[in-house]
Amino acid sequence: MKIYQKEKIKDLQRKKSIRREIKIMKRINHPNIVKLYDVIETDTQVVLVMEMIDGGSTHGYLKSKPNRRMEESNAKRIIG
């Protein structure tokens, strides 16, 4: 699950970005892209219920790399 705290997404541009993420994820059906199963909105959170994938997120992986870039060989393996 990916959880957004509403108190941290007050910026209009950030809200648009999250809405866009949800819209795109609902439309995508590809074996190499995590599936979005549901979106649950409460008074304090927006929760994206997604397919469980072992190994962490691409975002986390990129944060650990110099210049936040993935080597071409890894990208080819992942995107396949």
Biopython code that builds the backbone (N, CA, C, O; Angstrom):
import numpy as np
from Bio.PDB.StructureBuilder import StructureBuilder

atoms = [
    (1, "MET", "N", (0.836, -1.170, 0.000)),
    (1, "MET", "CA", (0.000, 0.000, 0.000)),
    (1, "MET", "C", (0.888, 1.243, 0.000)),
    (1, "MET", "O", (1.988, 1.258, 0.552)),
    (2, "LYS", "N", (0.376, 2.245, -0.622)),
    (2, "LYS", "CA", (1.035, 3.549, -0.637)),
    (2, "LYS", "C", (0.068, 4.512, 0.040)),
    (2, "LYS", "O", (-1.083, 4.651, -0.373)),
    (3, "ILE", "N", (0.550, 5.168, 1.078)),
    (3, "ILE", "CA", (-0.335, 6.012, 1.876)),
    (3, "ILE", "C", (0.120, 7.466, 1.793)),
    (3, "ILE", "O", (1.273, 7.789, 2.080)),
    (4, "TYR", "N", (-0.794, 8.321, 1.402)),
    (4, "TYR", "CA", (-0.568, 9.766, 1.391)),
    (4, "TYR", "C", (-1.330, 10.372, 2.555)),
    (4, "TYR", "O", (-2.532, 10.149, 2.701)),
    (5, "GLN", "N", (-0.631, 11.142, 3.386)),
    (5, "GLN", "CA", (-1.278, 11.868, 4.467)),
    (5, "GLN", "C", (-1.819, 13.169, 3.881)),
    (5, "GLN", "O", (-1.062, 13.963, 3.322)),
    (6, "LYS", "N", (-3.119, 13.384, 4.008)),
    (6, "LYS", "CA", (-3.735, 14.576, 3.418)),
    (6, "LYS", "C", (-3.132, 15.875, 3.942)),
    (6, "LYS", "O", (-3.045, 16.856, 3.203)),
    (7, "GLU", "N", (-2.722, 15.893, 5.191)),
    (7, "GLU", "CA", (-2.145, 17.124, 5.751)),
    (7, "GLU", "C", (-0.829, 17.506, 5.062)),
    (7, "GLU", "O", (-0.401, 18.658, 5.134)),
    (8, "LYS", "N", (-0.192, 16.540, 4.397)),
    (8, "LYS", "CA", (1.080, 16.796, 3.720)),
    (8, "LYS", "C", (0.911, 17.076, 2.231)),
    (8, "LYS", "O", (1.889, 17.367, 1.543)),
    (9, "ILE", "N", (-0.319, 16.990, 1.725)),
    (9, "ILE", "CA", (-0.558, 17.220, 0.294)),
    (9, "ILE", "C", (-1.533, 18.372, 0.066)),
    (9, "ILE", "O", (-2.461, 18.264, -0.735)),
    (10, "LYS", "N", (-1.314, 19.454, 0.768)),
    (10, "LYS", "CA", (-2.182, 20.623, 0.640)),
    (10, "LYS", "C", (-1.903, 21.426, -0.623)),
    (10, "LYS", "O", (-2.780, 22.134, -1.118)),
    (11, "ASP", "N", (-0.693, 21.320, -1.141)),
    (11, "ASP", "CA", (-0.310, 22.036, -2.352)),
    (11, "ASP", "C", (-1.142, 21.538, -3.536)),
    (11, "ASP", "O", (-1.236, 20.331, -3.763)),
    (12, "LEU", "N", (-1.745, 22.459, -4.288)),
    (12, "LEU", "CA", (-2.611, 22.111, -5.409)),
    (12, "LEU", "C", (-1.893, 21.258, -6.453)),
    (12, "LEU", "O", (-2.470, 20.307, -6.981)),
    (13, "GLN", "N", (-0.652, 21.591, -6.750)),
    (13, "GLN", "CA", (0.107, 20.842, -7.757)),
    (13, "GLN", "C", (0.355, 19.406, -7.286)),
    (13, "GLN", "O", (0.308, 18.475, -8.089)),
    (14, "ARG", "N", (0.616, 19.225, -5.998)),
    (14, "ARG", "CA", (0.835, 17.870, -5.438)),
    (14, "ARG", "C", (-0.458, 17.057, -5.517)),
    (14, "ARG", "O", (-0.425, 15.868, -5.834)),
    (15, "LYS", "N", (-1.591, 17.691, -5.229)),
    (15, "LYS", "CA", (-2.880, 16.998, -5.331)),
    (15, "LYS", "C", (-3.145, 16.552, -6.762)),
    (15, "LYS", "O", (-3.607, 15.435, -6.995)),
    (16, "LYS", "N", (-2.851, 17.429, -7.723)),
    (16, "LYS", "CA", (-3.032, 17.078, -9.132)),
    (16, "LYS", "C", (-2.142, 15.911, -9.518)),
    (16, "LYS", "O", (-2.555, 15.024, -10.264)),
    (17, "SER", "N", (-0.921, 15.916, -9.008)),
    (17, "SER", "CA", (0.027, 14.850, -9.306)),
    (17, "SER", "C", (-0.476, 13.501, -8.795)),
    (17, "SER", "O", (-0.361, 12.491, -9.490)),
    (18, "ILE", "N", (-1.022, 13.481, -7.608)),
    (18, "ILE", "CA", (-1.551, 12.235, -7.035)),
    (18, "ILE", "C", (-2.776, 11.769, -7.816)),
    (18, "ILE", "O", (-2.914, 10.579, -8.101)),
    (19, "ARG", "N", (-3.663, 12.696, -8.161)),
    (19, "ARG", "CA", (-4.834, 12.328, -8.973)),
    (19, "ARG", "C", (-4.405, 11.748, -10.321)),
    (19, "ARG", "O", (-4.985, 10.776, -10.806)),
    (20, "ARG", "N", (-3.386, 12.358, -10.914)),
    (20, "ARG", "CA", (-2.868, 11.884, -12.206)),
    (20, "ARG", "C", (-2.258, 10.483, -12.057)),
    (20, "ARG", "O", (-2.465, 9.615, -12.905)),
    (21, "GLU", "N", (-1.513, 10.277, -10.983)),
    (21, "GLU", "CA", (-0.924, 8.958, -10.710)),
    (21, "GLU", "C", (-2.013, 7.890, -10.630)),
    (21, "GLU", "O", (-1.884, 6.820, -11.225)),
    (22, "ILE", "N", (-3.073, 8.181, -9.901)),
    (22, "ILE", "CA", (-4.172, 7.225, -9.744)),
    (22, "ILE", "C", (-4.847, 6.962, -11.084)),
    (22, "ILE", "O", (-5.108, 5.809, -11.429)),
    (23, "LYS", "N", (-5.129, 8.004, -11.832)),
    (23, "LYS", "CA", (-5.782, 7.862, -13.136)),
    (23, "LYS", "C", (-4.948, 6.987, -14.078)),
    (23, "LYS", "O", (-5.484, 6.099, -14.741)),
    (24, "ILE", "N", (-3.652, 7.238, -14.133)),
    (24, "ILE", "CA", (-2.772, 6.466, -15.010)),
    (24, "ILE", "C", (-2.690, 5.015, -14.549)),
    (24, "ILE", "O", (-2.783, 4.097, -15.364)),
    (25, "MET", "N", (-2.516, 4.806, -13.246)),
    (25, "MET", "CA", (-2.383, 3.437, -12.731)),
    (25, "MET", "C", (-3.650, 2.609, -12.955)),
    (25, "MET", "O", (-3.565, 1.397, -13.155)),
    (26, "LYS", "N", (-4.820, 3.246, -12.924)),
    (26, "LYS", "CA", (-6.066, 2.522, -13.182)),
    (26, "LYS", "C", (-6.149, 2.027, -14.617)),
    (26, "LYS", "O", (-6.793, 1.014, -14.888)),
    (27, "ARG", "N", (-5.499, 2.737, -15.540)),
    (27, "ARG", "CA", (-5.594, 2.411, -16.956)),
    (27, "ARG", "C", (-4.518, 1.438, -17.428)),
    (27, "ARG", "O", (-4.697, 0.770, -18.446)),
    (28, "ILE", "N", (-3.405, 1.347, -16.706)),
    (28, "ILE", "CA", (-2.273, 0.535, -17.153)),
    (28, "ILE", "C", (-2.469, -0.928, -16.779)),
    (28, "ILE", "O", (-2.854, -1.261, -15.659)),
    (29, "ASN", "N", (-2.192, -1.787, -17.751)),
    (29, "ASN", "CA", (-2.207, -3.233, -17.516)),
    (29, "ASN", "C", (-0.992, -3.812, -18.237)),
    (29, "ASN", "O", (-1.049, -4.113, -19.430)),
    (30, "HIS", "N", (0.106, -3.965, -17.497)),
    (30, "HIS", "CA", (1.353, -4.454, -18.076)),
    (30, "HIS", "C", (2.028, -5.357, -17.040)),
    (30, "HIS", "O", (2.016, -5.039, -15.851)),
    (31, "PRO", "N", (2.609, -6.464, -17.466)),
    (31, "PRO", "CA", (3.210, -7.399, -16.498)),
    (31, "PRO", "C", (4.380, -6.824, -15.709)),
    (31, "PRO", "O", (4.702, -7.345, -14.642)),
    (32, "ASN", "N", (5.020, -5.779, -16.192)),
    (32, "ASN", "CA", (6.162, -5.196, -15.491)),
    (32, "ASN", "C", (5.820, -3.931, -14.712)),
    (32, "ASN", "O", (6.713, -3.236, -14.226)),
    (33, "ILE", "N", (4.539, -3.636, -14.593)),
    (33, "ILE", "CA", (4.114, -2.451, -13.835)),
    (33, "ILE", "C", (3.131, -2.898, -12.757)),
    (33, "ILE", "O", (2.177, -3.629, -13.025)),
    (34, "VAL", "N", (3.386, -2.444, -11.539)),
    (34, "VAL", "CA", (2.543, -2.823, -10.404)),
    (34, "VAL", "C", (1.078, -2.458, -10.680)),
    (34, "VAL", "O", (0.778, -1.417, -11.264)),
    (35, "LYS", "N", (0.187, -3.338, -10.247)),
    (35, "LYS", "CA", (-1.250, -3.121, -10.467)),
    (35, "LYS", "C", (-1.856, -2.349, -9.294)),
    (35, "LYS", "O", (-1.517, -2.584, -8.134)),
    (36, "LEU", "N", (-2.748, -1.438, -9.619)),
    (36, "LEU", "CA", (-3.513, -0.709, -8.611)),
    (36, "LEU", "C", (-4.859, -1.416, -8.464)),
    (36, "LEU", "O", (-5.627, -1.512, -9.421)),
    (37, "TYR", "N", (-5.137, -1.910, -7.258)),
    (37, "TYR", "CA", (-6.384, -2.633, -7.027)),
    (37, "TYR", "C", (-7.511, -1.739, -6.521)),
    (37, "TYR", "O", (-8.673, -1.936, -6.878)),
    (38, "ASP", "N", (-7.170, -0.758, -5.692)),
    (38, "ASP", "CA", (-8.226, 0.060, -5.102)),
    (38, "ASP", "C", (-7.623, 1.357, -4.566)),
    (38, "ASP", "O", (-6.423, 1.438, -4.307)),
    (39, "VAL", "N", (-8.459, 2.350, -4.408)),
    (39, "VAL", "CA", (-8.075, 3.610, -3.766)),
    (39, "VAL", "C", (-9.079, 3.850, -2.645)),
    (39, "VAL", "O", (-10.289, 3.872, -2.869)),
    (40, "ILE", "N", (-8.562, 4.027, -1.449)),
    (40, "ILE", "CA", (-9.409, 4.261, -0.281)),
    (40, "ILE", "C", (-9.081, 5.659, 0.245)),
    (40, "ILE", "O", (-7.927, 5.980, 0.527)),
    (41, "GLU", "N", (-10.115, 6.473, 0.369)),
    (41, "GLU", "CA", (-9.911, 7.828, 0.876)),
    (41, "GLU", "C", (-10.637, 7.984, 2.197)),
    (41, "GLU", "O", (-11.834, 7.715, 2.299)),
    (42, "THR", "N", (-9.896, 8.422, 3.214)),
    (42, "THR", "CA", (-10.482, 8.707, 4.519)),
    (42, "THR", "C", (-10.374, 10.215, 4.762)),
    (42, "THR", "O", (-9.937, 10.960, 3.885)),
    (43, "ASP", "N", (-10.767, 10.651, 5.933)),
    (43, "ASP", "CA", (-10.655, 12.072, 6.265)),
    (43, "ASP", "C", (-9.198, 12.528, 6.304)),
    (43, "ASP", "O", (-8.912, 13.701, 6.062)),
    (44, "THR", "N", (-8.274, 11.611, 6.607)),
    (44, "THR", "CA", (-6.879, 11.994, 6.799)),
    (44, "THR", "C", (-5.900, 11.402, 5.786)),
    (44, "THR", "O", (-4.755, 11.847, 5.701)),
    (45, "GLN", "N", (-6.342, 10.396, 5.013)),
    (45, "GLN", "CA", (-5.411, 9.701, 4.125)),
    (45, "GLN", "C", (-6.020, 9.374, 2.767)),
    (45, "GLN", "O", (-7.237, 9.285, 2.608)),
    (46, "VAL", "N", (-5.129, 9.198, 1.797)),
    (46, "VAL", "CA", (-5.471, 8.589, 0.511)),
    (46, "VAL", "C", (-4.580, 7.351, 0.435)),
    (46, "VAL", "O", (-3.355, 7.460, 0.474)),
    (47, "VAL", "N", (-5.197, 6.182, 0.326)),
    (47, "VAL", "CA", (-4.464, 4.919, 0.353)),
    (47, "VAL", "C", (-4.608, 4.233, -1.002)),
    (47, "VAL", "O", (-5.722, 3.996, -1.468)),
    (48, "LEU", "N", (-3.484, 3.919, -1.626)),
    (48, "LEU", "CA", (-3.477, 3.178, -2.881)),
    (48, "LEU", "C", (-3.158, 1.728, -2.545)),
    (48, "LEU", "O", (-2.081, 1.428, -2.029)),
    (49, "VAL", "N", (-4.088, 0.835, -2.834)),
    (49, "VAL", "CA", (-3.896, -0.595, -2.585)),
    (49, "VAL", "C", (-3.352, -1.192, -3.871)),
    (49, "VAL", "O", (-4.036, -1.234, -4.894)),
    (50, "MET", "N", (-2.095, -1.659, -3.801)),
    (50, "MET", "CA", (-1.407, -2.118, -5.004)),
    (50, "MET", "C", (-0.923, -3.554, -4.845)),
    (50, "MET", "O", (-0.863, -4.099, -3.743)),
    (51, "GLU", "N", (-0.587, -4.132, -5.963)),
    (51, "GLU", "CA", (0.006, -5.463, -6.003)),
    (51, "GLU", "C", (1.283, -5.473, -5.170)),
    (51, "GLU", "O", (2.059, -4.517, -5.190)),
    (52, "MET", "N", (1.493, -6.577, -4.429)),
    (52, "MET", "CA", (2.709, -6.715, -3.620)),
    (52, "MET", "C", (3.871, -7.156, -4.506)),
    (52, "MET", "O", (3.788, -8.165, -5.207)),
    (53, "ILE", "N", (4.949, -6.385, -4.461)),
    (53, "ILE", "CA", (6.149, -6.697, -5.225)),
    (53, "ILE", "C", (7.329, -6.735, -4.261)),
    (53, "ILE", "O", (7.584, -5.758, -3.556)),
    (54, "ASP", "N", (8.051, -7.852, -4.223)),
    (54, "ASP", "CA", (9.238, -7.961, -3.379)),
    (54, "ASP", "C", (10.374, -7.109, -3.929)),
    (54, "ASP", "O", (10.453, -6.876, -5.135)),
    (55, "GLY", "N", (11.241, -6.653, -3.057)),
    (55, "GLY", "CA", (12.453, -5.970, -3.495)),
    (55, "GLY", "C", (12.423, -4.461, -3.379)),
    (55, "GLY", "O", (13.396, -3.804, -3.746)),
    (56, "GLY", "N", (11.346, -3.895, -2.884)),
    (56, "GLY", "CA", (11.298, -2.448, -2.713)),
    (56, "GLY", "C", (10.817, -1.717, -3.947)),
    (56, "GLY", "O", (10.500, -2.324, -4.969)),
    (57, "SER", "N", (10.769, -0.410, -3.833)),
    (57, "SER", "CA", (10.232, 0.413, -4.912)),
    (57, "SER", "C", (11.342, 0.905, -5.838)),
    (57, "SER", "O", (12.510, 0.960, -5.454)),
    (58, "THR", "N", (10.963, 1.254, -7.041)),
    (58, "THR", "CA", (11.904, 1.856, -7.981)),
    (58, "THR", "C", (12.399, 3.186, -7.416)),
    (58, "THR", "O", (13.575, 3.527, -7.546)),
    (59, "HIS", "N", (11.498, 3.925, -6.795)),
    (59, "HIS", "CA", (11.869, 5.209, -6.193)),
    (59, "HIS", "C", (12.973, 5.020, -5.140)),
    (59, "HIS", "O", (13.961, 5.753, -5.133)),
    (60, "GLY", "N", (12.798, 4.045, -4.266)),
    (60, "GLY", "CA", (13.798, 3.757, -3.244)),
    (60, "GLY", "C", (15.128, 3.340, -3.845)),
    (60, "GLY", "O", (16.190, 3.747, -3.374)),
    (61, "TYR", "N", (15.063, 2.528, -4.884)),
    (61, "TYR", "CA", (16.272, 2.093, -5.578)),
    (61, "TYR", "C", (17.014, 3.290, -6.173)),
    (61, "TYR", "O", (18.230, 3.415, -6.023)),
    (62, "LEU", "N", (16.273, 4.164, -6.847)),
    (62, "LEU", "CA", (16.909, 5.320, -7.486)),
    (62, "LEU", "C", (17.505, 6.283, -6.461)),
    (62, "LEU", "O", (18.538, 6.899, -6.722)),
    (63, "LYS", "N", (16.871, 6.418, -5.310)),
    (63, "LYS", "CA", (17.399, 7.305, -4.270)),
    (63, "LYS", "C", (18.763, 6.832, -3.774)),
    (63, "LYS", "O", (19.563, 7.635, -3.294)),
    (64, "SER", "N", (19.028, 5.539, -3.890)),
    (64, "SER", "CA", (20.297, 4.993, -3.405)),
    (64, "SER", "C", (21.420, 5.107, -4.435)),
    (64, "SER", "O", (22.570, 4.792, -4.127)),
    (65, "LYS", "N", (21.106, 5.548, -5.641)),
    (65, "LYS", "CA", (22.084, 5.607, -6.735)),
    (65, "LYS", "C", (22.627, 7.023, -6.927)),
    (65, "LYS", "O", (21.937, 8.009, -6.670)),
    (66, "PRO", "N", (23.897, 7.102, -7.390)),
    (66, "PRO", "CA", (24.441, 8.426, -7.710)),
    (66, "PRO", "C", (23.594, 9.104, -8.784)),
    (66, "PRO", "O", (23.213, 8.473, -9.770)),
    (67, "ASN", "N", (23.309, 10.353, -8.595)),
    (67, "ASN", "CA", (22.486, 11.140, -9.525)),
    (67, "ASN", "C", (21.090, 10.547, -9.727)),
    (67, "ASN", "O", (20.379, 10.926, -10.657)),
    (68, "ARG", "N", (20.706, 9.619, -8.855)),
    (68, "ARG", "CA", (19.386, 8.972, -8.920)),
    (68, "ARG", "C", (19.078, 8.414, -10.306)),
    (68, "ARG", "O", (17.973, 8.562, -10.826)),
    (69, "ARG", "N", (20.078, 7.775, -10.880)),
    (69, "ARG", "CA", (19.930, 7.192, -12.216)),
    (69, "ARG", "C", (20.180, 5.693, -12.168)),
    (69, "ARG", "O", (21.017, 5.202, -11.411)),
    (70, "MET", "N", (19.430, 4.983, -12.998)),
    (70, "MET", "CA", (19.569, 3.542, -13.101)),
    (70, "MET", "C", (20.490, 3.212, -14.273)),
    (70, "MET", "O", (20.411, 3.825, -15.337)),
    (71, "GLU", "N", (21.360, 2.236, -14.056)),
    (71, "GLU", "CA", (22.227, 1.789, -15.137)),
    (71, "GLU", "C", (21.367, 1.191, -16.245)),
    (71, "GLU", "O", (20.338, 0.572, -15.974)),
    (72, "GLU", "N", (21.791, 1.377, -17.488)),
    (72, "GLU", "CA", (21.019, 0.892, -18.627)),
    (72, "GLU", "C", (20.785, -0.614, -18.552)),
    (72, "GLU", "O", (19.693, -1.084, -18.871)),
    (73, "SER", "N", (21.787, -1.367, -18.137)),
    (73, "SER", "CA", (21.637, -2.830, -18.065)),
    (73, "SER", "C", (20.543, -3.227, -17.076)),
    (73, "SER", "O", (19.779, -4.155, -17.341)),
    (74, "ASN", "N", (20.458, -2.527, -15.929)),
    (74, "ASN", "CA", (19.396, -2.805, -14.958)),
    (74, "ASN", "C", (18.031, -2.393, -15.492)),
    (74, "ASN", "O", (17.043, -3.101, -15.297)),
    (75, "ALA", "N", (17.977, -1.262, -16.157)),
    (75, "ALA", "CA", (16.708, -0.804, -16.736)),
    (75, "ALA", "C", (16.193, -1.812, -17.747)),
    (75, "ALA", "O", (15.003, -2.127, -17.752)),
    (76, "LYS", "N", (17.065, -2.323, -18.601)),
    (76, "LYS", "CA", (16.660, -3.313, -19.596)),
    (76, "LYS", "C", (16.132, -4.578, -18.931)),
    (76, "LYS", "O", (15.144, -5.158, -19.382)),
    (77, "ARG", "N", (16.798, -5.007, -17.849)),
    (77, "ARG", "CA", (16.370, -6.211, -17.134)),
    (77, "ARG", "C", (15.004, -6.026, -16.481)),
    (77, "ARG", "O", (14.163, -6.924, -16.519)),
    (78, "ILE", "N", (14.791, -4.864, -15.885)),
    (78, "ILE", "CA", (13.545, -4.591, -15.165)),
    (78, "ILE", "C", (12.388, -4.357, -16.134)),
    (78, "ILE", "O", (11.305, -4.916, -15.965)),
    (79, "ILE", "N", (12.622, -3.534, -17.142)),
    (79, "ILE", "CA", (11.564, -3.181, -18.090)),
    (79, "ILE", "C", (11.258, -4.340, -19.024)),
    (79, "ILE", "O", (10.118, -4.543, -19.444)),
    (80, "GLY", "N", (12.300, -5.093, -19.336)),
    (80, "GLY", "CA", (12.243, -6.311, -20.097)),
    (80, "GLY", "C", (11.423, -6.308, -21.292)),
    (80, "GLY", "O", (11.336, -7.323, -21.983)),
]
sb = StructureBuilder()
sb.init_structure("model")
sb.init_model(0)
sb.init_chain("A")
sb.init_seg("    ")
for serial, (resi, resn, name, xyz) in enumerate(atoms, 1):
    if name == "N":
        sb.init_residue(resn, " ", resi, " ")
    sb.init_atom(name, np.array(xyz, "f"), 0.0, 1.0, " ", f" {name:<3s}", serial, name[0])
structure = sb.get_structure()
